[in-house]
Amino acid sequence: MGPDGTAAGFCGIVLAGGTAARMDGIDKAGLELGGRTLLEWTIDAFLDADEVVVVGPPSVPTTRPVTFTREDPPKGGPVAGLLTGVDALLRAPAVVGVLAVDMPHVTTSTMRRLREAAAGHDGAFLMDADGRRQLAGVVSASRLAAVRPDPERQHGMSLRALLADLDLASVPADGTEARDVDTWADWRDLQD
């Protein structure tokens, strides 16, 4: 599958700076699945992106050139990570994609479906089988800027709170797309 030439202005943010508290604080980006790190799987989902920023420690090498950055202070949660990632972009995006590093079954096709579903909305996010919004989505950069809180409120803010006033399309996960790795049991199950 080659890059989508119609995706100009699309940039990706990989959230890789979490605490992994239920996994003894391991750097999930470096876990290997099928001989590749979770970070590489996640970056692959952004094949169409003009640019990718990884918000997390630069501890895992990548084959695709990316920008690494950290929120200040580190481990500020998904909102602080997303907005720090947006600030690190070299280009002004039209659409920002966001994806947690522990969702290796989200692919380029997933991101394309999300971008298509976002047409006529402020964005679109992947939903699991129970109807929960996952850390995989796309959002209009201008609409994100309009709801951006001041720096003090970003740290620890939930993504749900940040996006509450936006018109977001819900995209049901296809197969295992919504599977993430929060525990060692999740990691074991992902190997199946």
N, C-alpha and C positions, 0 to 999 in steps of 0.2 A: 504494500500500500504506500503510495507516494503522498507527499504533502498536498493539502488542499490550497490551491492558489487563490481561492476566493476568501480566505480567512485573514486577509490583511488587517492589521490592527489588533490581532488576538495575541495576548501574552499570557504566560502561565506562571503561577506561584505554587511552589511545592512547600507544604508545611512539614518540616522535619525537625523541629526543635522542641518537641514535647518531652514530658518528664518520664514517660513509660513507667510510671510508678508501680503498676501491676506486673511489670516484667523486670523488676530489679534495676530499673534505670538504664537499661541497655539502649544503645543508639540503634533504633529500629531500621534506620536507613541502610545500615550495613548488613542486615540479615540477608542471607542468600536463599533464593527460591529458584530452582531450576538452573543453578550455576550463575545467576545474576542477582545483584543486590536489589533490595526493594526500591532504593533510590533510582536505579536504572530503569526498573519497570515503570515507575511513576513518571520519570522524565519522558519515556516513550509515549505516554498518553498525550503529551504536548507536541507531537510531531508537527502539527500545523501552526504552532506558536512562533511568532517572530522572535521571541526572546523568552527565556525561562530563568526565574530567580528561585533559588532554594533558600528558605529561611531555616537555618539550622547550622550546626557546626560543619566546617569543611573537612570532615574526617573521612568521607567516603569518596574515592575518585569517580569521575564520570567520563564517559566517552564523548558525550555532547558538551560543547562549551556552555556553561551556565554561570550565573553570578551567585555567589554565596553571600549571605548577610545574616545578621542576628538582630532581634529586637532588643531594645535597651530599656529596662533590664531584660535579660534572657528569660525564656520560659513564661512569657506573658499571656499565652493562650492563643487561640486561633485568630481573634480579631487583631491583636497586636502583631501577630505574624503576618497576616494578610496585608495589613496596611504598611508594615515595614517592607514587605516584598514589593508592593506597588511603588513605594518611594524609591526603591533601588532600581526600578526599570530605567533603561537608557532611553526608551522610546515612550511617547505618550500613547497608551493603548486606547482602543475603542471598547474592547471587551477584555475582561480579566477572567482567566480561569483559575480556580483554586482546587487543590487536591492534596489530601493527607498522604504522607509517604507510606502509610501502612495499608493502602488499598491497591494491591498489585493487579487486580482484575479489572480495574478501570483502564480502558484502552483509548486509542485515538478515535475509534468508532463511538465510544461512549461520549467523548468530548464533542464530537460532531453532532451527535443526537442532542446533547445539551444546548449547543449553539443554535441548532435548528428550532428547538422548543422555545428558546428565549425570544424568538422573533415576535414582536408585538408586546413583549413584557420587559421588565427591568433585568431579568435573568432567569436562570433555571437551575434546579438542583436535583441530584439523584435521590430517590426515596427507596428505602428498603421495603421488604414485604410487609412490615408492620406500620408503614406510613411515616417512618422517621426520616427526617432530612439528614443526609450524609455529608461529610466534608469533601464533596465532589460537586463542583458546579461552575457556572459562569455568571458574570454580572456585568452590566453596563458600567464602564469606568466613570462616566459622568454621574450616574445615579449613586454609585458607591461614594463618590466624592461629596454628594449632597447630604448623605447620612453619616459622614465621617465624624466621630466624636473627637474631642480634644485629647491630646496625648495621655493625660492622667486617667481618663475614663477607658482608654483602650485596653490597658493591662487588666486581664482577668475578665473582660467583657465576653459574653457569649455571642456566638455568631447569630443565634436566633434573635437576640436583642438588637444587634446591629442591623439586621435585614428586615426587622419587623414591619417597617413602613413601605417596603418595596413590593412590587407586583412580581412574584416569582412563579414560574411554571414548575410543576412537579413532574419528574420523569421517573417512571418505575424502573427499577434495576432489572437488567436482563441477566438471567442466570445468577452467577456469583459476583457480579460487579460490586455489590454493596458490602461484601465481606471485608472486614478490616481485622487488624491484629492488635487487640487490647490486652490479651493475656497469653500466657504460654500455651493454654489449651486452644486458643484461637490459632496460634502459630502451628500447633500440631495438626489441627483440622485443615489448615490451609494446604498442608502437604498432600492431602488426599486428592 
